[in-house]
Amino acid sequence: MPVNRLAVLAIGGNVLIGDRLHESIPDLYEMVCALAEDIGGMLESGWNVVVTQGNGPQIGFILRRSEISLAEVPPVPMDYAGADIQGAVG
């Protein structure tokens, strides 16, 4: 009988930031692509994979941009910021 292997990967938002010099959207995208390759390898090896992501610093960046632009546009609520980054990373 085949053994089902399950991996739960908790990828916190800080994992996507290599260092303080690599916090841009292209840097985050590059890190996500590298993680996707690793996860793809796990899937090909027969693992069932569940991925979670914390978004902490990324939501902070969105909210900070919102604060800076308050004089020009309405603020971004927390739930919107969460959905924004989940869509971007997903």
N, C-alpha and C positions, 0 to 999 in steps of 0.2 A: 504494500500500500504506500503511495507517495506521501511524503511528509510536507505539510504546508508550512512554509517559513514566513513569518510576519515580522516586518520591521516598521517601527513607528519612528519617523524622523522628525524631531522637533527642531526646526531651523529658526532660531531666534533672529530678530531683525539685525542684531549686531553681527551675526555670521556673514551677512551680505556685505558688510563694510570691511574691506581688507585692512585699512588704516585711515587716518585722518586725511590723507591726500587722495583717497579713492572713495568719495561719498557721492559722486555725481550719478545721475540716472544711467549713463553709459557704463559706469563702473559697476553699479548694481546689476545691470543687465548681463554684463560679462560674468559676474559671480553666479547668477542664476543659471546661465547657460552651462557653466562648469558643473554645477550641482545637478542639473538635468542629465548631463552625460553620465555622472556617477549613478544616479537613480536608474537611468536606462540600463546600465550594466547590471544593477541588482535585479531589475525585472527580467532581463535576459537570462540571468542565472537561476530564475525560478522563485525569487522572493515576491511576496505580496507586500506592497509598500503603501503606507499611510503617511502623508506629509502634512505637518502643521507649521505655521509660520507666525511669529509674534508681532512683527511690524513696529515695535516700539520706536526706534529712532526715525523710521520713515514717516510715521504719523506725526512725530514731533517736527520734522522738517515741513510737512504740509501745514500744520497749525502755525508754525513760525512765519511761513510765507503769508498766511492769511492775516496774521497780526500786523505784519509790515505793510500790507496793502489796505488796511481798514479805512483809510481816507478815500479810497477809490472804489472798493467793492465790498459787498456784505461779507461777514466772517463765514468761515467754513465750520460747520458743527462737527463734533467728534465722530458721530456715526458716519457722516459723509466722508470724512478723512479716512476712516477705516475701510469703507467700501472702495474709495479711490485707490488706495495702495493695494488692496487685495486684487482689484481688477488689473492694476499695472503689473504686479508681480506674477499673477496667475497667467 
